[in-house]
Amino acid sequence: MRLGGSVMKPYSSPKEWLQHVKELGYSCVIFPVESTAPASVIRDYLQCCRDNDLLIGEVGAWRNVMARDEKERAANLEYNIRQLELAETVGANCCVNISGSFADMWDGYHPALDTPETWALVVENTRKIIDAVQPTHTAYSLEPMPWMVPESPEQYLQLMKDVDRPAFKVHLDYCNMLNSIDRYRHASEFITKCFDLL
């Protein structure tokens, strides 16, 4: 098993970033630059990962693909596509986002998140991102959230069936799905159910 996570300290070179990674004891990392970085910078960080046996666990694509503003939504969808392309290029296990929201906060609760129309939009957006890239190595994933699709293992399983793309796979953050008293009280059983279903 490899452990990894975010590097929160600032860095300006692969060497500085690697020092932080070593201090944290990570052997799995979030790729530290975005698709907007120059190709040479992307290559340098990728080579650093390869030279130091660092598994690239994920590339983040944290933009709201359900933004109410149409221009913002289109730009965020395009950003997710570019990030998935980057993830595929560097051999990351996954490219991850959340499904999005209509709220003022990009990850905030909105009453319309629990509707058939929202479910259909999540499916449409996810297919659009995957189909634009057609990755063969990297999975596109949605991190569960307490108040948006997918908020349960049952929802995630159904979403996988509805998206119907081999490149759509599970990003299992069961902590974010402990969103009720019952799940909290029976957390061990709930986590076991997540693994059994997914």
Secondary structure, 3 states (H helix, E strand, C coil): CCCEECCCCCCCCHHHHHHHHHHHCCCEEECCCCCCCCHHHHHHHHHHHHHCCCEEEEEECCCCCCCCCHHHHHHHHHHHHHHHHHHHHHCCCEEEECCCCCCCCCCCCCHHHCCHHHHHHHHHHHHHHHHHHCCCCCEEEECCECCECCCCHHHHHHHHHHHCCCCECCCCCHHHHCCCHHHHHCHHHHHHHHHHHC
